[in-house]
Amino acid sequence: MRFIDNAPRFLFFTGKGGVGKTSIACATALELTRQAKRVLLVSTDPASNVGQVFGLEIGNHITAVPAVENLAALEIDPQGAAQAYRDRIVGPARGVMPADVVKGMEEQLSGACTTEIAAFDEFTSLLVNDELKARFDHIIFDTAPTGHTIRLLQLPGAWSGFLEAGQGDASCLGPLAGLDKQRYQYREAVEALADPAKTRLVLVARAQAATLREAARTREELAAIGLQEQYLVINGVLPVSEAQKDVLAAAVYKREQAAVAAMPPALRTLPLDLLPLKAFNLVGLDALRQLLVEGSADSTQEPASAPIELNAPRLKSLIDEIAADGHGLIMVMGKGGVGKTTLAAAVAVELARRGLPVHLTTSDPAAHLAETLDGTLEHLTLSRIDPHAETQRYRDHVMQTKGTGLDEQARALLAEDLRSPCTEEIAVFQAFSRIIREAGKKFVVMDTAPTGHTLLLLDATGAYHRDIARQMSGSNMRFSTPMMQLQDPKQTKVLLVTLAETTPVLEAAGLQADLRRAGIEPWAWVINNSVAAAQTESPLLHKRAVNELREIERVATEHAQRYAVIPLMAEEPVGVERLLALSQ
């Protein structure tokens, strides 16, 4: 595999959610340890599943993987990192300053901005830590889905620039209090990321137009900040041998090959590896060791056994229930790559086809709603929460309100404060809140960002709710917050999207547990792209279908109050007509 040859110290695996970043990162770690290299595998995804892959509790500390010599792993836990960051900032003040002052400091450091800063601080230390340099030959980063990763990799430069511009006067005194001491670390991190002898970025995609477009965008955005050493891996490609055995397999093969042939120009100059689709789930050491072995497509000449009969509810049954309410917020959540965008668009177009007013929107920084919809429909409006546009809107609003009447120096300080990368978190939350309010009059269908990014947004929503509740305590005034609307099943329905595979189901169950802790009960699960729900005679696809049955049963009996299964379609579900077909 070209992307492993002469591997530098740092390897970053990134791409749209669900393309197989974690599996490939883990398999790469195993291959390098086989070459007697000492490897640290790091997940920067707030919804990490590295531990699940190895069947091991890892968490926010370097943990040896007992079954693999020379391998250790670390999952950067944003909440754990935030608590450590708070302790580092507030700790020296305890017992020295009055209790109310210490409490005020803790409250100032309780928001989503602190969470992001802390995770980022931990990430940059991995790039420059001398002890780790001596301990490991390679550090492999299994990153969060694209939008989150782009922001993470841009942050060292953003924070360095912010601190330099402010001459060290970080005016956002709470979360930023500990950053100024780290400016040299951030500068060194930027240099390491830009050095091709130290850092290689591996763009992971599927043979699908949407994931290849996102890989191209990522290539350009990260090349702009100095990450020039880039490779492309296209994962899960159906072997040509299978296309000869089945109509569905032939259609899938044809569409994959067309997507690869039409990949964006930005990707065509990159070194390329193609990994064939496997019949088995990539969980456990034996499966991972087979992933990078060339020629092990897991195809077979044996004919498929009798077709699988799956009697499971379809998407139409869920939409019938949703439509009966007449309005409300439909939030589509899940791991990246499971088909959230497609499902959100399918629900929206079917509701609009029935004559109901629908606003389809997305909070995903790597939004592809417009490409998926690929058309217009009466009663349907489309929008997105653009972090850059919302941040500028927020800055303008603050300068026009709080900035009015300030002298020139005070306005300059306020403008500097608003240049903080923290501002984006506030702006996106406000846009999210505005959209939620619309759901009292119409259907609002929201395609959310991949799990980790969404959890951070919910963290900000919860922090706002707690702040309002604290301010209103003791008064008799009624109040409502976005979090209260999300917690009300009469106003909000959460659809959890997954695939009928071990890891996506585990991750969806983890997300469900996180939502329940926030007082939000998922309304239904949707199992997408099911081979078991389609008719196939391809031996490889049939094996995958048999493997799906156990996971579908698990969703139906252990996790979901209600569920639906969407079959794998011969044609990619892009455009209004194909989207409507998903709910027939």
KOLPA-511396 format. One record per residue (C-alpha): x, y, z; residue in three letters. Coordinates in steps of 0.02 Angstrom, whole numbers, plus 50000, padded with zeros to 5 digits. Layout:
N
XYZala/...
//
This chain:
584
500005000050000met/500725016549943arg/500055026550089phe/501075016150212ile/502705015750113asp/504075025750201asn/502815031850328ala/503315047950419pro/503125050650606arg/501335057450598phe/499955049550494leu/498235057850489phe/496745048350422phe/495275059450378thr/493725059550270gly/491845059550274lys/491105049250415gly/490815030850380gly/492155028750246val/493195017350357gly/494485029250432lys/494535020250598thr/494725002850521ser/496115008550404ile/497005018150543ala/496935002850656cys/497514991250516ala/498955003250478thr/499475003050660ala/499504983950656leu/500544983850497glu/501834995950568leu/501984985950729thr/502254970450621arg/503764979950553gln/504384981650734ala/503885000050746lys/503235007450909arg/501535015150873val/500315026450966leu/498565026550892leu/497595042350936val/495765046050906ser/495265064450898thr/493435059950866asp/492285064951011pro/491295049350964ala/492805037850954ser/492595019250924asn/494435013850925val/494125004951089gly/492664995351012gln/493744989650866val/495024981950984phe/493744976451114gly/494634987051243leu/494255001451362glu/495465015251313ile/494905032751364gly/495865048851389asn/497565041251434his/498885031351340ile/498385012951355thr/499404998151297ala/498484986051181val/498914969351266pro/498634958551112ala/499824968651002val/501644971451047glu/502264989451028asn/500494996651010leu/499655009151126ala/498075019451101ala/497305035551163leu/495565042751141glu/495535061651166ile/493975064051271asp/493385082151252pro/492485082151419gln/493955074151512gly/495175086151428ala/494045100751475ala/494015095551658gln/495915093851661ala/496065110851579tyr/494875118751708arg/495845110851850asp/497475117751779arg/496765135351768ile/495695135751925val/496735124452037gly/498025137652092pro/496595149152145ala/495765136552263arg/496125140352445gly/496935156852396val/495485166852323met/493715168452396pro/492545154052358ala/491345164852256asp/492785170552145val/493335152452116val/491535147652077lys/491425161851951gly/493005155751866met/492295138051854glu/490675144551778glu/491675154751653gln/492555138851599leu/490995127851587ser/490505130751405gly/490795121951240ala/492195134151197cys/493235127551341thr/492905109751282thr/493575113651109glu/495105122951174ile/495555109051294ala/495425095251163ala/496435105651043phe/497755109151176asp/497945090551207glu/498055087051021phe/499475099550990thr/500475092651136ser/500535075851047leu/501435084050901leu/502815091851005val/503005081451164asn/504835075951185asp/504385061051294glu/503215054251160leu/504535057051026lys/505695045451123ala/504345032851163arg/503515030450990phe/504125029450810asp/502415033850738his/500855042750798ile/499305038550696ile/497815050250710phe/496085043150678asp/495165059450658thr/493375065250675ala/492345067350516pro/492965080450394thr/492195096750455gly/492765093850633his/494505088650575thr/494765103650461ile/494345114950607arg/495515105250725leu/496985106150604leu/496665124650569gln/496595128950754leu/498475129050794pro/498705142750665gly/497085151550715ala/497525152250899trp/499335156950864ser/498765171150752gly/497465176850879phe/498715177251021leu/500045185750916glu/498815199050856ala/498295202351034gly/500085203751098gln/499645190451224gly/498165200051292asp/496875186651274ala/495325196951308ser/494195181651318cys/494865179351493leu/493955163351541gly/494315149251419pro/495835157851346leu/496705160551510ala/497875145951488gly/498235148051303leu/499535161751304asp/500805150451391lys/500605138051248gln/500935149551100arg/502645141851064tyr/501895124451070gln/500595129650942tyr/501905137350828arg/502925121150836glu/501345111150800ala/500995121550644val/502775118350583glu/502615099550614ala/500965098650518leu/501735107750369ala/503315097050361asp/503105082650234pro/504535073350316ala/503525072850478lys/501685072750428thr/500655063350297arg/498795065950271leu/497825050850208val/496155055650131leu/494945041050146val/493415040150033ala/492175027849960arg/491855025549775ala/490435038149789gln/490315055549716ala/489895063949883ala/491375056649980thr/492575060449838leu/491955078449828arg/492235080150014glu/493975072650000ala/494385085449865ala/493755099849973arg/494775093350120thr/496325091850011arg/496195109949957glu/495775117250129glu/497175107850218leu/498435110950079ala/498075129450105ala/498715128250285ile/500285118650234gly/499795100150237leu/500475095950064gln/500955077750089glu/499295069350045gln/498765051949988tyr/497055045149934leu/496285028549987val/494625022949911ile/493895009850028asn/492594996150007gly/492634994549817val/491544980349750leu/492624967949652pro/492234966049466val/492004947149493ser/490414950649595glu/489664961749461ala/489544946849345gln/488434936949463lys/487004948449510asp/485974963049441val/486094973249602leu/487974970049616ala/488204974949433ala/487274991449463ala/488294995349619val/489934991149528tyr/489465002049380lys/489035016949491arg/490645015049593glu/491745014249439gln/490875029549366ala/491185039249528ala/493045034749527val/493205039249342ala/492375056149374ala/493325060349535met/493735078949557pro/495325085049471pro/496085089849640ala/496215071249684leu/496905064349522arg/498705069149556thr/498745060449726leu/499515043149755pro/498015031249756leu/497615014649842asp/496005004749814leu/495394993149952leu/494114979749904pro/492474977249996leu/492544963450128lys/491154951250169ala/491524952450356phe/491404966250486asn/493064974650522leu/493074971450709val/494464961850796gly/496294959050756leu/496054944850629asp/494874955250523ala/495974970850531leu/497524961150479arg/496614955650320gln/496054973150272leu/497694978750193leu/498144962050116val/498074963949928glu/497054951149835gly/495954946149982ser/494334952849914ala/493404939250005asp/492494934949847ser/491974917149819thr/491464906549671gln/490124898049774glu/488364903249727pro/487324912349857ala/486104901849955ser/484224905149954ala/483704923749956pro/483434931450127ile/481654935950174glu/481654951050290leu/479974956850357asn/480424973450436ala/479514990250441pro/479945002350300arg/480225021150306leu/478445024950251lys/477755018750417ser/478805031450513leu/478365045950396ile/476495041950416asp/476675044650604glu/477715060450584ile/476505068150458ala/475025065750576ala/475745079250693asp/475655092950559gly/477265101350618his/478805098650727gly/480695096750729leu/481415080950652ile/483255078850696met/484205065750598val/485735059950695met/487095046750684gly/488875042550641lys/489525050350483gly/489295040050326gly/487735030550379val/486625041050264gly/485965054950377lys/485915067650236thr/484995055650120thr/483735050950254leu/483405069050304ala/483115073550121ala/481985058150096ala/480895062550247val/480795080850193ala/480305077350011val/478975064650061glu/478185076750187leu/478235090650055ala/477465078849925arg/475995076950045arg/475755095850040gly/476515099550211leu/477665114850233pro/479455108850263val/481105117650300his/482575105950266leu/484205111750343thr/485895105350403thr/487115109050543ser/488485098850458asp/490005109650411pro/490275097850264ala/488495099450204ala/487925090350046his/486055093150058leu/485905102949896ala/486865089549798glu/485775075749873thr/484135084849838leu/484705090049663asp/483085098949624gly/481615108549697thr/479905103749763leu/478365113849808glu/478155116649997his/480025113150027leu/481335126250073thr/483185122450093leu/484525130650201ser/486135126950294arg/487005133450450ile/488605140150373asp/489865142450516pro/490815156250424his/489255166150377ala/488475164050550glu/490095169550634thr/490165185350528gln/488325188850562arg/488625187050749tyr/490155198350745arg/489215211850649asp/487735210850769his/488835212550925val/489805227250851met/488165235850805gln/487405233250978thr/488725231751113lys/489965241751010gly/488825256850995thr/489385270951108gly/491085263251148leu/492645273551119asp/493895268450986glu/495005258451104gln/493535248851181ala/492845244851008arg/494555238450956ala/494605227051110leu/492845220651072leu/493305217250891ala/494865207750948glu/493815197351067asp/492635192850923leu/494095186550819arg/494305172350944ser/493935155150867pro/492705153051013cys/491535165050926thr/491065151850799glu/490335140450933glu/489195154350995ile/488655159450820ala/488225141650766val/487225138850926phe/486205154650895gln/485825149350717ala/485315132150782phe/484145140550907ser/483315151250773arg/482935136050666ile/482225126350813ile/480945140150844arg/480245138050667glu/479645120550709ala/478135127450802gly/477325131850635lys/478015119450507lys/479075103850491phe/480915107350513val/482005092650460val/483805094650517met/485235084550446asp/486445085450592thr/488335084850589ala/489165068150629pro/488985062250808thr/490465070850893gly/490115087750817his/488275086350863thr/488665081851042leu/489725097651057leu/488265107850991leu/487095099651117leu/488385103551251asp/488255122051206ala/486345120651207thr/486385112751380gly/487595126051446ala/486415139751384tyr/484915131151466his/485815129851633arg/486325148151625asp/484535153851590ile/483845142451726ala/485105149651850arg/484615167451804gln/482755163751818met/482855154051981ser/481805161852118gly/480685171051995ser/478945165751944asn/479235169451761met/479015155351635arg/480415152651512phe/480835141251368ser/482535136251299thr/483065126351145pro/483565111851258met/481815111051332met/481105109651156gln/482325095751112leu/481805086451269gln/479935087751229asp/479405072551124pro/477855082151066lys/478975095250984gln/480525085350932thr/480775068250854lys/482545061550844val/482905048550709leu/484495038550739leu/485235032150577val/486385017050571thr/486965002850460leu/486664984550497ala/488474982150552glu/489244979350723thr/490184995750745thr/488845007750678pro/487524999550789val/488665000850941leu/488995019050900glu/487155022850878ala/486805014551046ala/488175025451123gly/487395041051048leu/485695035651115gln/486455034251289ala/487235051651273asp/485565058951217leu/484645050651360arg/485875058151484arg/485405075151410ala/483555071151434gly/483245067951248ile/482395051451202glu/482665045551021pro/481005042750934trp/481535029650805ala/483005020650727trp/483265019150539val/484385005450468ile/485025011650301asn/485775003250146asn/485274985850202ser/485844971750087val/484704959850183ala/483204970550132ala/483724969549949ala/483734954349837gln/485494948749788thr/486334933349714glu/488084940149735ser/489014928249852pro/489964942449935leu/488414953349959leu/487424938150020his/488734935150155lys/488564953150209arg/486664951250210ala/486754936050325val/487894945850442asn/486624960050445glu/485204949550515leu/485954948550690arg/486184967550698glu/484424971250634ile/483704959550767glu/484764968450898arg/484084985550848val/482294979150846ala/482354970351015thr/483654979551119glu/483794997651063his/482345005150967ala/480565009951019gln/480145009450833arg/481245006450681tyr/481285005250492ala/482444997050365val/482935004950197ile/483624992850066pro/485224995649968leu/484675003949806met/485314999749633ala/485465018449596glu/486225031149714glu/484765040349799pro/485115057649728val/483715068749661gly/481895070749713val/481195055449622glu/482485043249692arg/482285050649866leu/480405048149857leu/480715029949809ala/481545026949980leu/479875029750069ser/478785019349953gln/
//
